[in-house]
Amino acid sequence: MGPMCITLNQQLHKKYKDFFELADECFELSNNVVIPALEALKLKQDQLSKYQIILGVNFYKAQNSFLSIMYLCNEGLVGDAESLVRKLIELTVTLKYISQDIDDRIEKYWHHAALIDYDWWKKLVNKNFRPVSNDKFVKKYKKLGPDIEKAYNEAKKFYGLDKNGEETGKFLHNWSGLGFEKMAVKCGMPAEIIPYKLHCIPIHASVKDIPEYFNFQNFSFDPNISREDDIPVTIIQAVRMYLLIVELVIDEFNLGLIDSLSDVRQHLESFKDFILSGVQDS
């Protein structure tokens, strides 16, 4: 077997050691304290509320995104890390928004997810559409058809859609009826609006990014040019968002762990000069 294509950049890790240590502390709280505490509850799916299911699923998704952000930062691939921070901000605002009016908002989110699942399932059963080459995955997903159709019919009833579901399209992209900025304000997170917009720049950038990535003097491509200095802000933003999701999980499942959470938060506060905010933090 040949050498791995991706290796940890020891030079960057050493230079930004304090920031990576904060990230490690945050991940250790999540992976070695919160997850074992959840597993110790031995809860089964039929014992969980819709909110707890959504929170649990997205907690694990957030953990994966958080880990990916740290790996990318460690390689100096800040632009790609920022796109995942953007995703993490979206997820955190969504969960925070739901948590402030669970009874009403979780139903909207739950049924919206059913519409998206059905839309995806219809594409999979269409023989002309093959987004994946793994036949086992396709067969497994097809078997979920009855459950997906049942959830879809419940969602149509919830939203008052016609029998043919012709009005479904307008519900697929906006479950809350609000834009991201209004959701952020309503859930008390207006400080995330500017960072969210800034993290959108690497995703949608085009010609203006050419000098940043391409050196016309020697015709060399370097994805790390001029982005290394953004590593601290990117890590801090990711830690802030992930900690908010961890806190929601701790509160909802009554895990306690207040001291452990406070220790990480206190460590985070020592980096307040690196918190990327357009307005005063809420």
Phi, psi and omega per residue, in radians:
M1 nan 2.346 -3.116
G2 -1.348 3.063 -3.140
P3 -1.182 2.662 3.111
M4 -1.171 2.540 3.126
C5 -1.306 -0.527 -3.091
I6 -1.969 2.200 3.075
T7 -2.294 2.616 3.123
L8 -1.126 2.342 -3.131
N9 -1.460 1.706 -3.056
Q10 -1.108 -0.544 -3.129
Q11 -1.161 -0.809 3.109
L12 -1.166 -0.707 -3.122
H13 -1.077 -0.675 3.129
K14 -1.229 -0.723 -3.105
K15 -1.118 -0.676 -3.100
Y16 -1.945 0.629 -3.047
K17 -0.939 -0.774 -3.087
D18 -1.058 -0.671 -3.104
F19 -1.269 -0.722 3.117
F20 -1.190 -0.550 3.084
E21 -1.161 -0.660 3.062
L22 -1.086 -0.779 3.121
A23 -1.073 -0.724 3.108
D24 -1.071 -0.717 -3.137
E25 -1.127 -0.708 3.117
C26 -1.123 -0.786 -3.133
F27 -1.174 -0.650 3.126
E28 -1.100 -0.692 3.080
L29 -1.044 -0.791 -3.100
S30 -1.213 -0.897 -2.971
N31 -1.408 -0.630 -3.029
N32 -1.786 -0.165 -3.128
V33 -2.124 -0.978 -3.053
V34 -1.199 -0.869 -3.096
I35 -1.077 -0.798 3.061
P36 -1.045 -0.618 3.124
A37 -1.161 -0.674 3.078
L38 -1.134 -0.791 -3.115
E39 -1.117 -0.557 -3.132
A40 -1.170 -0.398 3.123
L41 -1.230 -0.414 3.132
K42 0.903 0.794 3.127
L43 -1.415 2.444 3.052
K44 -1.773 2.772 -3.023
Q45 -0.998 -0.653 -3.101
D46 -1.285 -0.095 3.074
Q47 -1.672 -0.132 -3.047
L48 -1.696 2.558 3.017
S49 -1.365 2.907 3.104
K50 -1.041 -0.693 -3.141
Y51 -1.110 -0.739 -3.134
Q52 -1.139 -0.652 3.096
I53 -1.129 -0.850 -3.139
I54 -1.091 -0.742 3.138
L55 -1.127 -0.761 -3.135
G56 -1.113 -0.813 -3.141
V57 -1.064 -0.808 -3.085
N58 -1.304 -0.404 3.025
F59 -1.100 -0.790 3.117
Y60 -1.202 -0.639 3.069
K61 -1.080 -0.763 -3.138
A62 -1.096 -0.664 3.124
Q63 -1.089 -0.750 3.110
N64 -1.091 -0.757 3.127
S65 -1.114 -0.719 -3.136
F66 -1.068 -0.793 3.115
L67 -1.082 -0.741 -3.137
S68 -1.097 -0.698 3.117
I69 -1.053 -0.750 -3.120
M70 -1.166 -0.718 3.099
Y71 -1.081 -0.778 -3.119
L72 -1.145 -0.741 3.099
C73 -1.092 -0.670 -3.132
N74 -1.143 -0.395 3.084
E75 -1.700 0.023 -3.129
G76 1.365 0.174 -3.122
L77 -1.560 1.185 -2.967
V78 -1.217 -0.650 -3.131
G79 -1.014 -0.771 3.114
D80 -1.222 -0.628 3.087
A81 -1.094 -0.690 -3.131
E82 -1.116 -0.604 3.122
S83 -1.126 -0.587 3.089
L84 -1.334 -0.550 3.039
V85 -1.105 -0.703 3.076
R86 -1.005 -0.803 3.104
K87 -1.067 -0.701 -3.125
L88 -1.176 -0.657 3.079
I89 -1.109 -0.791 3.118
E90 -1.007 -0.797 -3.105
L91 -1.145 -0.742 -3.121
T92 -1.147 -0.791 3.111
V93 -1.075 -0.728 3.134
T94 -1.061 -0.863 -3.120
L95 -1.173 -0.653 3.109
K96 -1.149 -0.711 3.129
Y97 -1.110 -0.780 3.118
I98 -1.100 -0.715 -3.043
S99 -1.104 -0.346 -3.075
Q100 -1.540 -0.153 3.043
D101 -2.738 1.189 -2.951
I102 -1.045 -0.823 -3.017
D103 -0.998 -0.740 -3.100
D104 -1.463 -0.839 -2.978
R105 -1.315 -0.538 -3.125
I106 -1.189 -0.566 3.117
E107 -1.150 -0.729 3.105
K108 -1.105 -0.782 -3.124
Y109 -1.151 -0.760 -3.090
W110 -1.076 -0.840 -3.104
H111 -1.270 -0.528 3.046
H112 -1.100 -0.735 3.110
A113 -1.083 -0.625 3.122
A114 -1.133 -0.662 3.101
L115 -1.127 -0.733 3.140
I116 -1.171 -0.748 3.112
D117 -1.015 -0.760 -3.118
Y118 -1.164 -0.708 3.127
D119 -1.068 -0.721 3.132
W120 -1.231 -0.717 -3.137
W121 -1.088 -0.716 3.112
K122 -1.042 -0.673 3.116
K123 -1.167 -0.686 -3.118
L124 -1.151 -0.657 -3.101
V125 -1.383 -0.185 3.048
N126 -1.370 2.079 -3.061
K127 -1.090 -0.385 -3.111
N128 -1.475 -0.060 -3.095
F129 -2.069 2.013 3.132
R130 -2.344 1.508 -3.137
P131 -1.279 -0.318 -3.141
V132 -2.301 2.667 -3.136
S133 -1.668 -0.111 -3.099
N134 -1.420 1.775 -3.096
D135 -1.116 -0.564 3.120
K136 -1.082 -0.692 3.123
F137 -1.120 -0.792 -3.118
V138 -1.070 -0.796 -3.137
K139 -1.103 -0.729 3.136
K140 -1.098 -0.737 -3.125
Y141 -1.194 -0.640 3.138
K142 -1.098 -0.621 -3.129
K143 -1.109 -0.373 3.132
L144 -1.396 -0.010 -3.067
G145 -0.817 -0.915 -3.121
P146 -1.012 -0.744 3.126
D147 -1.164 -0.693 -3.141
I148 -1.154 -0.731 3.124
E149 -1.150 -0.682 3.116
K150 -1.086 -0.820 3.124
A151 -1.117 -0.638 3.132
Y152 -1.129 -0.747 3.130
N153 -1.139 -0.646 3.079
E154 -1.155 -0.667 3.130
A155 -1.168 -0.715 3.101
K156 -1.052 -0.740 3.127
K157 -1.134 -0.712 -3.134
F158 -1.081 -0.761 -3.091
Y159 -1.531 -0.097 3.141
G160 1.220 0.641 -3.129
L161 -1.414 2.781 3.128
D162 -1.269 3.002 -3.053
K163 -1.065 -0.583 -3.097
N164 -1.508 -0.072 3.139
G165 1.172 0.468 -3.063
E166 -1.199 -0.320 -3.128
E167 -1.642 0.068 -3.032
T168 -1.053 -0.699 -3.011
G169 -0.889 -0.729 -3.064
K170 -1.234 -0.201 3.129
F171 -1.682 -0.165 -2.977
L172 -1.266 -0.408 -2.986
H173 -1.987 0.005 -3.069
N174 -2.672 1.491 -3.054
W175 -1.218 -0.554 -3.018
S176 -1.576 -0.281 -3.055
G177 1.394 0.074 -3.140
L178 -2.142 2.712 2.984
G179 -1.386 2.968 -3.101
F180 -1.012 -0.752 -3.061
E181 -1.102 -0.737 -3.140
K182 -1.179 -0.651 3.077
M183 -1.108 -0.738 -3.133
A184 -1.071 -0.738 3.140
V185 -1.172 -0.781 -3.081
K186 -1.148 -0.522 -3.141
C187 -1.701 0.248 3.039
G188 1.338 0.501 -3.133
M189 -2.209 0.830 -3.132
P190 -1.116 -0.397 -3.117
A191 -1.159 -0.269 -3.100
E192 -1.536 -0.126 -3.063
I193 -1.135 -0.850 -3.106
I194 -1.171 -0.823 3.077
P195 -1.012 -0.675 3.131
Y196 -1.055 -0.783 3.136
K197 -1.155 -0.692 3.141
L198 -1.147 -0.651 3.132
H199 -1.281 -0.240 3.052
C200 -1.324 -0.418 -3.043
I201 -1.010 -0.847 -3.129
P202 -1.082 -0.489 -3.100
I203 -1.269 -0.705 -3.014
H204 -1.819 0.037 -3.109
A205 -1.192 2.712 3.140
S206 -2.462 -1.873 -3.030
V207 -1.068 -0.645 -3.071
K208 -1.140 -0.277 3.137
D209 -1.548 -0.122 -3.074
I210 -0.994 -0.854 -3.137
P211 -1.082 -0.436 -3.095
E212 -1.301 -0.511 -3.045
Y213 -1.932 -0.331 -3.016
F214 -2.203 2.194 -3.139
N215 -1.679 1.887 -3.081
F216 -1.309 -0.239 3.140
Q217 -1.179 -0.731 -3.126
N218 -2.198 0.254 3.106
F219 0.883 0.881 3.126
S220 -2.028 2.536 3.116
F221 -1.770 2.248 3.121
D222 -2.440 1.798 -3.108
P223 -1.203 -0.160 -3.083
N224 -1.698 -0.106 -3.063
I225 -0.989 2.226 2.999
S226 1.087 0.146 -3.137
R227 -1.811 -0.213 -3.062
E228 -1.023 -0.638 -3.106
D229 -1.147 -0.264 -3.135
D230 -1.535 -0.037 -3.119
I231 -1.043 -0.826 -3.121
P232 -1.011 -0.842 -3.126
V233 -1.080 -0.705 -3.123
T234 -1.121 -0.762 3.129
I235 -1.140 -0.797 -3.113
I236 -1.079 -0.752 3.126
Q237 -1.077 -0.722 3.132
A238 -1.133 -0.747 3.136
V239 -1.098 -0.768 -3.138
R240 -1.021 -0.824 -3.104
M241 -1.167 -0.792 -3.094
Y242 -1.127 -0.671 3.122
L243 -1.097 -0.618 3.111
L244 -1.126 -0.677 3.101
I245 -1.198 -0.733 3.088
V246 -1.024 -0.727 3.134
E247 -1.100 -0.712 3.098
L248 -1.059 -0.721 3.136
V249 -1.142 -0.795 3.136
I250 -1.043 -0.763 -3.122
D251 -1.178 -0.825 -3.042
E252 -1.136 -0.671 -3.089
F253 -1.702 0.173 3.084
N254 0.884 0.883 -3.076
L255 -1.465 -0.194 -3.034
G256 1.312 -2.142 3.040
L257 1.034 0.398 -3.103
I258 -1.074 -0.723 -3.123
D259 -1.108 -0.747 3.133
S260 -1.097 -0.747 3.123
L261 -1.140 -0.737 -3.127
S262 -1.106 -0.642 3.131
D263 -1.067 -0.764 3.135
V264 -1.203 -0.709 3.129
R265 -1.085 -0.706 3.124
Q266 -1.112 -0.706 3.078
H267 -1.098 -0.728 3.131
L268 -1.081 -0.689 -3.120
E269 -1.055 -0.453 3.137
S270 -1.231 -0.171 3.117
F271 -1.901 0.428 -3.006
K272 -1.040 -0.440 3.123
D273 -1.189 -0.277 -3.111
F274 -1.783 0.041 3.121
I275 -1.307 2.126 -3.065
L276 -1.518 1.836 -3.117
S277 -2.434 2.512 3.113
G278 -1.599 -0.406 3.094
V279 -2.328 3.035 -3.125
Q280 -1.066 2.407 -3.111
D281 -1.065 2.372 -3.122
S282 -1.467 nan nan
